[in-house]
Amino acid sequence: MSTLVLLHSALGRTPGMEGIAERFTAAGHTVHIPDFYEGRTFTTAEAGVGHAQEVGFSTLVDRVSAACEGLGDELVFAGLSLGAAIAQQMGKNDTRARGVLLFHGGGFPKPTRWQEQVPVQANFAVDDEWRTPGTIETLMESATRAGAQAEHFLYPGSTHLFSDPTLLDYREEAADLLYSRALAFLDRAQDSGRP
């Protein structure tokens, strides 16, 4: 089973994160949910993004890195929206990374380096206003060029955080499909030593 580091969105470590974690713990995975906002939560994405910008992305990444000390030598990083951007950064740089799951976020505007042993899966709503066209495809190309497995999925609709059961954005059918794909990704890690 995998050790999963689940990173919250710009809303902070809200109660919805526990419900999301349960999807993975019920399948036997160990889940850690670092609170890189240090207790702050927000009710709107705009307020949460404002807080992230005030703190600084590199500081948020440093907080996640510190929270991951002592978690073991093989980690899968997963994140929602802003958390996906941080999960992606950890997958790119942390030598313990064995996979990256991106929910409603992630991507690069131009090609970048990637670790060969770090497969990546990205999941977005097709009409999500926060999705920047082309960035996920660039990430997929960068990962594939490095020799890593890369896959991305688009889901019907325009809601952003459709996998969070506590939000109005939640779409049960799409969320169930997202989690089934994410769990299959983790199963491949268990079967082959990497997703």
C-alpha positions as CSV (number, residue, x, y, z in Angstrom):
1,M,0.0,0.0,0.0
2,S,1.1,3.6,-0.6
3,T,1.9,6.4,1.7
4,L,-0.1,9.3,0.3
5,V,0.5,13.0,1.1
6,L,-2.8,14.7,0.4
7,L,-2.5,18.5,-0.1
8,H,-5.4,20.8,0.4
9,S,-6.7,23.5,-1.9
10,A,-6.6,27.2,-1.5
11,L,-9.5,26.9,0.9
12,G,-7.2,25.3,3.5
13,R,-7.5,22.1,5.5
14,T,-11.3,22.0,5.5
15,P,-13.5,19.1,6.7
16,G,-13.8,17.9,3.2
17,M,-10.2,16.8,3.2
18,E,-11.1,14.1,5.8
19,G,-13.8,12.7,3.4
20,I,-11.4,12.6,0.6
21,A,-8.7,10.9,2.7
22,E,-11.2,8.3,3.7
23,R,-11.5,7.2,0.0
24,F,-7.9,6.2,0.1
25,T,-7.6,4.9,3.7
26,A,-10.6,2.6,3.0
27,A,-8.5,1.0,0.3
28,G,-5.7,0.4,2.7
29,H,-3.4,3.4,1.9
30,T,-1.9,5.6,4.6
31,V,-2.8,9.2,4.2
32,H,-1.2,12.3,5.7
33,I,-2.8,15.8,5.3
34,P,-0.3,18.5,6.0
35,D,-1.9,21.8,7.0
36,F,0.4,24.2,5.1
37,Y,-2.0,27.1,5.9
38,E,-1.3,26.5,9.6
39,G,-5.0,26.5,10.6
40,R,-6.3,29.1,8.2
41,T,-9.3,28.2,6.1
42,F,-11.3,30.2,3.6
43,T,-14.8,30.1,2.1
44,T,-13.9,31.4,-1.3
45,A,-11.1,30.5,-3.7
46,E,-10.2,34.2,-4.2
47,A,-9.6,34.7,-0.5
48,G,-7.6,31.5,-0.3
49,V,-5.5,32.3,-3.3
50,G,-4.9,35.8,-1.8
51,H,-3.5,34.2,1.3
52,A,-1.3,31.9,-0.7
53,Q,0.1,34.8,-2.6
54,E,0.7,36.7,0.6
55,V,2.6,33.8,2.2
56,G,4.4,32.9,-1.0
57,F,4.5,29.6,-2.9
58,S,8.0,28.7,-1.9
59,T,7.1,29.1,1.7
60,L,4.1,26.8,1.3
61,V,6.3,24.2,-0.4
62,D,8.8,24.5,2.4
63,R,6.1,23.8,4.9
64,V,5.0,20.7,3.0
65,S,8.6,19.5,2.8
66,A,9.0,19.9,6.6
67,A,5.7,18.1,7.3
68,C,6.9,15.2,5.2
69,E,10.1,14.6,7.1
70,G,10.1,11.1,8.6
71,L,7.2,9.8,6.5
72,G,9.4,7.2,4.7
73,D,11.4,6.8,1.5
74,E,8.5,6.3,-0.9
75,L,5.7,8.8,-1.1
76,V,2.9,9.6,-3.5
77,F,1.9,13.3,-3.5
78,A,-1.7,14.2,-4.3
79,G,-3.3,17.6,-4.2
80,L,-6.4,19.6,-5.0
81,S,-6.0,22.8,-7.0
82,L,-3.3,24.8,-5.2
83,G,-2.4,21.6,-3.5
84,A,-1.9,20.0,-6.9
85,A,0.6,22.7,-7.8
86,I,2.6,21.8,-4.7
87,A,2.2,18.1,-5.2
88,Q,3.6,18.6,-8.7
89,Q,6.5,20.6,-7.3
90,M,7.2,17.8,-4.8
91,G,7.0,15.2,-7.6
92,K,9.5,17.2,-9.6
93,N,12.0,17.6,-6.8
94,D,11.6,15.2,-3.9
95,T,13.6,12.0,-4.5
96,R,11.1,10.0,-2.4
97,A,8.3,10.7,-4.8
98,R,6.9,7.6,-6.5
99,G,3.8,9.2,-8.0
100,V,1.8,12.4,-8.3
101,L,-2.0,12.7,-8.4
102,L,-3.3,16.1,-9.5
103,F,-7.0,16.9,-8.8
104,H,-8.3,20.2,-10.4
105,G,-4.8,21.8,-10.7
106,G,-1.3,21.5,-12.0
107,G,0.5,21.9,-15.3
108,F,3.4,23.9,-16.6
109,P,3.3,26.7,-19.2
110,K,6.5,25.4,-20.8
111,P,8.5,22.2,-20.8
112,T,10.4,21.4,-17.7
113,R,12.5,18.6,-16.1
114,W,10.7,15.7,-14.4
115,Q,11.9,12.6,-12.5
116,E,11.8,9.3,-14.4
117,Q,10.5,7.3,-11.5
118,V,7.5,9.6,-10.9
119,P,4.4,8.9,-12.9
120,V,1.7,11.5,-12.9
121,Q,-2.1,11.5,-13.3
122,A,-4.1,14.7,-13.8
123,N,-7.9,15.2,-13.4
124,F,-9.9,18.3,-14.5
125,A,-13.4,19.3,-15.4
126,V,-13.4,20.0,-19.1
127,D,-14.8,23.6,-18.7
128,D,-13.1,24.4,-15.4
129,E,-12.4,28.2,-15.5
130,W,-9.2,27.6,-13.5
131,R,-7.8,25.2,-16.1
132,T,-5.2,26.9,-18.3
133,P,-5.3,25.3,-21.8
134,G,-2.1,23.6,-22.7
135,T,-0.4,23.5,-19.3
136,I,-1.5,19.9,-18.5
137,E,-0.4,18.7,-21.9
138,T,3.0,20.4,-21.4
139,L,3.3,18.5,-18.1
140,M,2.4,15.2,-19.7
141,E,5.0,15.8,-22.4
142,S,7.7,16.7,-19.9
143,A,7.0,13.6,-17.8
144,T,6.8,11.3,-20.9
145,R,10.1,12.8,-22.2
146,A,11.7,11.9,-18.9
147,G,10.5,8.3,-19.2
148,A,7.7,8.6,-16.6
149,Q,4.1,7.4,-17.2
150,A,1.7,10.2,-17.7
151,E,-2.1,10.3,-18.1
152,H,-4.8,13.0,-17.8
153,F,-8.5,12.8,-17.7
154,L,-11.2,15.4,-18.4
155,Y,-14.7,15.2,-16.8
156,P,-18.0,16.8,-17.9
157,G,-18.9,20.1,-16.4
158,S,-17.4,23.3,-15.2
159,T,-17.2,23.0,-11.4
160,H,-13.7,23.3,-10.0
161,L,-13.4,21.2,-6.8
162,F,-16.0,18.6,-7.9
163,S,-14.3,15.8,-5.8
164,D,-14.9,17.5,-2.5
165,P,-18.1,16.2,-1.0
166,T,-18.6,19.2,1.3
167,L,-18.7,21.8,-1.5
168,L,-21.4,23.0,-3.9
169,D,-19.0,22.1,-6.7
170,Y,-19.3,18.4,-5.8
171,R,-20.4,16.1,-8.6
172,E,-20.9,12.5,-7.3
173,E,-20.6,10.6,-10.5
174,A,-17.5,12.5,-11.7
175,A,-15.9,12.3,-8.2
176,D,-16.5,8.5,-8.1
177,L,-14.8,8.1,-11.5
178,L,-11.9,10.3,-10.4
179,Y,-11.3,8.3,-7.3
180,S,-11.6,5.0,-9.1
181,R,-8.9,6.2,-11.5
182,A,-6.7,7.5,-8.7
183,L,-7.0,4.2,-6.8
184,A,-6.1,2.3,-10.0
185,F,-3.0,4.5,-10.2
186,L,-2.0,3.5,-6.7
187,D,-2.7,-0.1,-7.4
188,R,-0.2,0.0,-10.2
189,A,2.3,1.3,-7.7
190,Q,1.7,-1.7,-5.5
191,D,1.8,-4.2,-8.3
192,S,4.9,-2.9,-10.1
193,G,6.8,-0.9,-7.5
194,R,5.7,2.3,-9.1
195,P,2.4,3.6,-10.5
